[in-house]
Amino acid sequence: MSPKKEKKELSEFEEKLNNWIAKLTHISFIQKIFFVDHLRTMIHASLSLVESLEILAKETTNRKFKGIISEVKGEVEKGRPLSEVLNDYPKVFPPIYVKMIAAGEMSGKLNETLEQIVVQMKKTQELRSSIRGAMIYPAVIIIAIVGVAIFMMTSVLPKMMSLFSEFNAELPLATRILIKTTNFFSHPLNVIMIIVGVVGLITLFIFTLKKVYGFRKAIHIINLNLPIIGPVIKQINLARFSLTLSSLLKSTIPIIEAMDITADTCTNLQYQTSLHKIAVEIKSGRPLSELLAEYDKLYPPMVTEMIMVGERSGEVDRLLNELSDFYGSEVDKTMKNFAQIIEPIIIIVLGLAVGGVAVAIIMPMYTLVQAV
């Protein structure tokens, strides 16, 4: 029998390199769903929390996540509550889920809470997937159009424009504009300058958006009022609001704290600000539906009316869950039809560009024929 091969020990440098690479590794949302779902399954099967975490650490292929789960297991073994340990990793475990786990630990219903978290995470993933999927088609089309335009301006049109330079007659305005544009783009340095300028403007925009509150607020207000994108942004934020608040209320988290957590999950600043203000106003005893109705541009009557019915019947969390299902399906439908909505706009823009170039090329030829 051949001797068993011993596992090769890594050198100190290799170990440091692996650890450095692991730190840069991204932990996907799918992996987080896998973690919570399998943790719930094992706890439901009467395994202890420490045993469950140990198994999950072995199952996880992501080196960074594996290390974090092992650290969590070590801290839980020392007697710290799971929610308290997870709170040390806010970039991996969002506060909303940590708060829900803490509520589950306090009520002795951790398994039910984990199941609820899995449902919410899966709904959130579906929402993200539908949004990302809808963005692929227009992104590919725009990249293709830009690529073709650059190729035409740098390779094809310069050869055609050289013919017009021999004309003795004055060229039409459209042709003169096209010649100047083509000459500009035919120089690689000019193209590089434009690319650098565009990248610089995008970087400045993103930096200002993150750092300057007033600018971010203005952009978010504009986003809500855009013709096609505005209604989609509202639906996405309403879906997140209703889903998150429903889950938190089911976890017996106080409504004031639940509102603050829910506000932070919304992507639009207008929704965040309104929910934080409402969280403060709730302390005075005013009902949630009444407070939401004051922001009628953000929360449609259907939302406030259903919440009002839930307040009267004591089933706010259930009706919020129905609202999240409704808005989630609306976002999904809109995103599936997004390609059909934006396609005519792309065709019109492309048609105007191609038509402009065609006119600029044909007009001097027509003039030449008349002169002959």
C-alpha positions as CSV (number, residue, x, y, z in Angstrom):
1,M,0.0,0.0,0.0
2,S,1.4,3.4,-1.0
3,P,2.0,5.8,1.8
4,K,-0.5,8.6,2.2
5,K,0.7,11.9,0.8
6,E,1.3,14.5,3.4
7,K,-0.3,17.9,2.9
8,K,2.3,20.4,1.8
9,E,2.9,23.1,4.3
10,L,2.9,26.7,3.0
11,S,5.8,29.0,3.5
12,E,5.3,32.1,5.6
13,F,5.3,34.2,2.4
14,E,2.7,32.0,0.7
15,E,0.5,32.1,3.8
16,K,0.6,35.9,3.9
17,L,-0.1,36.1,0.1
18,N,-3.1,33.9,0.5
19,N,-4.4,35.9,3.4
20,W,-3.9,39.1,1.5
21,I,-5.8,37.7,-1.6
22,A,-8.5,36.4,0.7
23,K,-9.1,39.9,2.1
24,L,-9.7,41.3,-1.4
25,T,-12.1,38.5,-2.2
26,H,-15.8,39.6,-2.5
27,I,-18.4,37.7,-0.5
28,S,-21.5,37.5,-2.8
29,F,-25.0,37.9,-1.6
30,I,-25.8,34.4,-2.8
31,Q,-23.1,33.0,-0.4
32,K,-24.7,35.0,2.4
33,I,-28.1,33.4,1.6
34,F,-26.4,30.0,1.5
35,F,-24.9,30.7,5.0
36,V,-28.2,31.8,6.6
37,D,-30.3,29.1,5.0
38,H,-28.0,26.3,5.9
39,L,-27.6,27.6,9.4
40,R,-31.4,27.6,9.8
41,T,-31.6,24.0,8.4
42,M,-28.9,22.7,10.9
43,I,-30.4,24.5,13.9
44,H,-33.8,23.1,12.9
45,A,-32.2,19.6,12.8
46,S,-31.2,20.2,16.5
47,L,-27.5,20.8,15.9
48,S,-25.9,23.2,18.3
49,L,-25.0,26.7,17.0
50,V,-21.3,26.0,17.4
51,E,-21.6,22.7,15.5
52,S,-23.5,24.4,12.7
53,L,-21.0,27.1,12.3
54,E,-18.1,24.6,12.3
55,I,-19.8,22.7,9.5
56,L,-20.5,25.9,7.5
57,A,-16.9,27.0,7.9
58,K,-15.8,23.6,6.2
59,E,-18.5,23.9,3.5
60,T,-17.7,27.4,2.4
61,T,-15.3,27.7,-0.5
62,N,-14.8,31.4,-0.2
63,R,-11.5,31.8,1.9
64,K,-12.5,35.2,3.3
65,F,-15.9,34.0,4.4
66,K,-14.5,30.8,5.7
67,G,-12.2,32.8,8.0
68,I,-15.0,35.0,9.2
69,I,-17.3,32.1,10.0
70,S,-14.5,30.4,11.9
71,E,-13.9,33.6,13.9
72,V,-17.7,33.8,14.6
73,K,-17.7,30.2,15.8
74,G,-14.7,30.9,18.1
75,E,-16.5,33.9,19.7
76,V,-19.8,32.0,20.1
77,E,-17.9,29.2,21.9
78,K,-16.7,31.8,24.4
79,G,-20.3,32.5,25.3
80,R,-21.0,35.7,23.2
81,P,-24.5,35.8,21.5
82,L,-24.5,35.2,17.8
83,S,-26.0,38.7,17.0
84,E,-23.3,40.4,19.0
85,V,-20.6,38.6,17.2
86,L,-22.1,39.2,13.7
87,N,-22.4,42.9,14.6
88,D,-18.5,43.0,14.5
89,Y,-18.8,42.4,10.7
90,P,-21.2,45.1,9.4
91,K,-19.8,44.8,5.8
92,V,-20.7,41.1,5.7
93,F,-23.8,41.0,7.8
94,P,-26.0,44.1,7.4
95,P,-27.5,45.6,10.6
96,I,-31.1,44.7,9.6
97,Y,-30.3,41.0,9.7
98,V,-28.2,41.3,12.9
99,K,-31.1,43.1,14.6
100,M,-33.6,40.4,13.5
101,I,-31.3,37.7,14.9
102,A,-30.9,39.5,18.2
103,A,-34.7,39.7,18.4
104,G,-34.9,36.0,17.6
105,E,-32.4,35.1,20.3
106,M,-34.3,37.2,22.9
107,S,-37.7,35.6,22.0
108,G,-36.2,32.1,21.8
109,K,-37.3,31.8,18.1
110,L,-34.0,31.9,16.3
111,N,-34.9,29.2,13.8
112,E,-38.1,31.1,12.8
113,T,-36.2,34.4,12.5
114,L,-33.5,32.8,10.3
115,E,-36.2,31.4,8.0
116,Q,-37.8,34.9,7.8
117,I,-34.3,36.4,7.0
118,V,-33.8,33.8,4.2
119,V,-37.2,34.7,2.7
120,Q,-36.3,38.4,2.7
121,M,-32.8,37.8,1.3
122,K,-34.2,35.8,-1.5
123,K,-36.8,38.5,-2.3
124,T,-34.0,41.1,-2.2
125,Q,-31.9,39.0,-4.5
126,E,-34.8,38.6,-7.0
127,L,-35.3,42.4,-7.0
128,R,-31.5,43.0,-7.6
129,S,-31.4,40.4,-10.4
130,S,-34.4,41.9,-12.2
131,I,-32.8,45.3,-12.1
132,R,-29.4,44.2,-13.2
133,G,-30.9,42.0,-16.0
134,A,-32.8,44.9,-17.4
135,M,-29.6,47.0,-17.5
136,I,-27.6,44.6,-19.6
137,Y,-29.5,45.1,-23.0
138,P,-29.2,48.9,-23.1
139,A,-25.6,48.8,-21.8
140,V,-24.6,46.4,-24.6
141,I,-26.4,48.5,-27.2
142,I,-24.8,51.8,-26.1
143,I,-21.3,50.2,-26.0
144,A,-21.8,48.9,-29.5
145,I,-23.0,52.2,-30.8
146,V,-20.1,54.1,-29.2
147,G,-17.7,51.5,-30.6
148,V,-19.1,51.8,-34.1
149,A,-19.1,55.6,-33.9
150,I,-15.4,55.7,-32.9
151,F,-14.5,53.2,-35.7
152,M,-16.4,55.4,-38.3
153,M,-14.9,58.6,-37.1
154,T,-11.3,57.3,-37.0
155,S,-11.2,54.9,-40.0
156,V,-14.0,55.2,-42.5
157,L,-15.1,58.9,-42.6
158,P,-11.6,60.4,-42.8
159,K,-11.1,58.7,-46.2
160,M,-14.5,60.0,-47.4
161,M,-14.0,63.5,-46.1
162,S,-10.6,63.8,-48.0
163,L,-12.7,63.7,-51.3
164,F,-14.7,66.8,-50.2
165,S,-11.6,68.8,-49.5
166,E,-11.0,68.9,-53.3
167,F,-14.3,70.7,-53.9
168,N,-14.0,74.2,-55.2
169,A,-17.6,75.0,-54.2
170,E,-18.6,75.9,-50.6
171,L,-19.6,72.8,-48.7
172,P,-23.0,72.7,-46.8
173,L,-23.0,73.4,-43.1
174,A,-23.7,69.8,-42.1
175,T,-20.7,68.6,-44.2
176,R,-18.4,71.2,-42.7
177,I,-19.4,70.2,-39.2
178,L,-18.9,66.5,-40.1
179,I,-15.4,67.2,-41.5
180,K,-14.3,69.2,-38.5
181,T,-15.7,66.4,-36.2
182,T,-13.9,63.7,-38.2
183,N,-10.6,65.6,-38.3
184,F,-10.8,66.0,-34.5
185,F,-11.4,62.3,-33.8
186,S,-8.8,61.2,-36.4
187,H,-6.1,62.3,-34.0
188,P,-5.5,59.7,-31.3
189,L,-4.5,62.3,-28.7
190,N,-7.9,64.0,-29.0
191,V,-9.7,60.7,-28.5
192,I,-7.5,60.0,-25.4
193,M,-8.3,63.5,-24.1
194,I,-12.0,62.9,-24.4
195,I,-11.8,59.5,-22.7
196,V,-9.8,60.9,-19.9
197,G,-12.2,63.9,-19.6
198,V,-15.3,61.6,-19.5
199,V,-13.7,59.3,-16.9
200,G,-12.7,62.4,-14.9
201,L,-16.2,63.9,-15.0
202,I,-17.8,60.5,-14.0
203,T,-15.3,60.2,-11.1
204,L,-16.0,63.8,-10.0
205,F,-19.7,63.2,-10.2
206,I,-19.5,60.0,-8.1
207,F,-17.2,61.7,-5.5
208,T,-19.5,64.7,-5.2
209,L,-22.5,62.5,-5.0
210,K,-21.0,60.7,-2.0
211,K,-19.5,63.6,-0.2
212,V,-21.8,66.6,-0.8
213,Y,-25.2,66.1,0.8
214,G,-26.9,69.0,-1.1
215,F,-25.8,67.7,-4.5
216,R,-26.9,64.1,-3.6
217,K,-30.3,65.4,-2.4
218,A,-30.8,67.3,-5.7
219,I,-29.8,64.3,-7.9
220,H,-32.1,62.0,-5.9
221,I,-35.0,64.5,-6.3
222,I,-34.4,64.7,-10.1
223,N,-34.2,60.9,-10.3
224,L,-37.7,60.6,-8.8
225,N,-39.1,63.0,-11.4
226,L,-37.6,61.4,-14.5
227,P,-40.1,60.2,-17.1
228,I,-39.3,56.5,-17.2
229,I,-36.8,55.9,-14.5
230,G,-38.7,57.9,-11.8
231,P,-41.6,55.5,-11.3
232,V,-39.2,52.5,-11.3
233,I,-37.1,54.1,-8.5
234,K,-40.3,54.7,-6.5
235,Q,-41.4,51.1,-6.9
236,I,-38.0,49.8,-5.9
237,N,-37.9,51.9,-2.7
238,L,-41.5,51.1,-1.8
239,A,-40.7,47.4,-2.2
240,R,-37.6,47.7,0.0
241,F,-39.6,49.8,2.6
242,S,-42.5,47.4,2.9
243,L,-40.4,44.2,2.8
244,T,-37.9,45.4,5.4
245,L,-40.4,46.9,7.8
246,S,-42.6,43.8,7.6
247,S,-39.7,41.5,8.4
248,L,-38.6,43.7,11.3
249,L,-42.1,44.0,12.8
250,K,-42.5,40.2,12.6
251,S,-39.2,39.9,14.6
252,T,-40.9,42.0,17.4
253,I,-38.4,44.8,16.9
254,P,-39.9,48.1,18.2
255,I,-41.4,50.2,15.4
256,I,-39.2,53.3,16.0
257,E,-36.0,51.2,15.7
258,A,-37.5,49.3,12.8
259,M,-38.3,52.5,10.9
260,D,-34.7,53.8,11.3
261,I,-33.3,50.5,10.1
262,T,-35.8,50.5,7.2
263,A,-34.8,54.0,6.2
264,D,-31.2,52.9,5.7
265,T,-32.1,50.1,3.3
266,C,-33.8,52.5,0.9
267,T,-31.7,53.7,-2.0
268,N,-33.2,57.1,-2.5
269,L,-32.4,59.9,-0.1
270,Q,-35.9,61.3,-0.1
271,Y,-37.2,58.0,1.3
272,Q,-34.4,57.8,3.8
273,T,-35.1,61.3,5.2
274,S,-38.9,60.9,5.3
275,L,-38.6,57.6,7.2
276,H,-36.1,58.9,9.7
277,K,-38.4,61.9,10.4
278,I,-41.4,59.6,10.7
279,A,-39.5,57.4,13.2
280,V,-39.2,60.6,15.4
281,E,-42.8,61.6,15.0
282,I,-44.1,58.1,16.0
283,K,-42.8,58.8,19.5
284,S,-45.6,61.3,19.9
285,G,-48.2,58.6,19.4
286,R,-49.3,59.4,15.8
287,P,-50.2,56.4,13.6
288,L,-47.8,55.4,10.9
289,S,-50.4,55.6,8.1
290,E,-51.1,59.3,9.0
291,L,-47.4,60.2,9.0
292,L,-46.8,58.5,5.6
293,A,-49.8,60.3,4.1
294,E,-48.0,63.6,4.7
295,Y,-45.4,62.5,2.0
296,D,-48.0,61.8,-0.7
297,K,-45.5,62.2,-3.5
298,L,-43.4,59.3,-2.0
299,Y,-46.1,57.0,-0.6
300,P,-49.2,56.4,-2.8
301,P,-52.7,56.2,-1.2
302,M,-52.6,52.4,-1.6
303,V,-49.7,52.2,0.8
304,T,-51.2,54.5,3.4
305,E,-54.6,52.9,3.2
306,M,-53.4,49.4,3.5
307,I,-51.2,50.3,6.5
308,M,-54.2,52.1,8.1
309,V,-56.3,48.9,7.7
310,G,-53.4,46.9,9.2
311,E,-53.2,49.3,12.2
312,R,-56.9,48.8,12.8
313,S,-56.8,45.0,12.5
314,G,-53.4,44.6,14.2
315,E,-51.9,43.0,11.1
316,V,-49.5,45.7,9.8
317,D,-46.7,43.2,9.2
318,R,-49.0,41.0,7.0
319,L,-50.3,43.9,4.9
320,L,-46.8,45.3,4.5
321,N,-45.7,41.8,3.3
322,E,-48.5,42.0,0.7
323,L,-47.3,45.4,-0.4
324,S,-43.8,44.1,-0.8
325,D,-45.0,41.3,-3.0
326,F,-47.1,43.7,-5.1
327,Y,-44.3,46.2,-5.6
328,G,-41.7,43.5,-6.1
329,S,-43.8,42.0,-8.9
330,E,-44.4,45.5,-10.4
331,V,-40.6,46.1,-10.5
332,D,-40.1,42.7,-12.0
333,K,-42.7,43.4,-14.8
334,T,-41.3,46.8,-15.5
335,M,-37.7,45.5,-15.7
336,K,-38.8,42.7,-18.0
337,N,-40.4,45.3,-20.3
338,F,-37.6,47.8,-19.8
339,A,-35.9,46.7,-23.0
340,Q,-39.1,47.3,-25.0
341,I,-39.5,50.7,-23.4
342,I,-36.0,52.0,-24.0
343,E,-35.6,50.4,-27.5
344,P,-37.6,53.1,-29.4
345,I,-35.5,55.8,-27.7
346,I,-32.2,54.1,-28.8
347,I,-33.6,53.6,-32.3
348,I,-34.6,57.3,-32.6
349,V,-31.2,58.5,-31.3
350,L,-29.4,56.1,-33.6
351,G,-31.6,57.1,-36.5
352,L,-30.9,60.8,-36.0
353,A,-27.2,60.2,-35.8
354,V,-27.1,58.0,-39.0
355,G,-29.4,60.4,-40.8
356,G,-27.3,63.4,-40.0
357,V,-24.1,61.6,-41.3
358,A,-25.9,60.5,-44.4
359,V,-27.2,64.0,-45.1
360,A,-23.7,65.5,-44.6
361,I,-22.2,63.0,-47.1
362,I,-25.0,63.2,-49.7
363,M,-25.5,67.0,-49.8
364,P,-22.1,67.9,-51.3
365,M,-22.5,65.1,-53.9
366,Y,-25.8,66.5,-54.9
367,T,-24.2,70.0,-55.2
368,L,-21.4,68.5,-57.4
369,V,-23.9,66.8,-59.7
370,Q,-25.8,70.1,-60.2
371,A,-22.6,72.0,-60.9
372,V,-21.8,69.4,-63.6
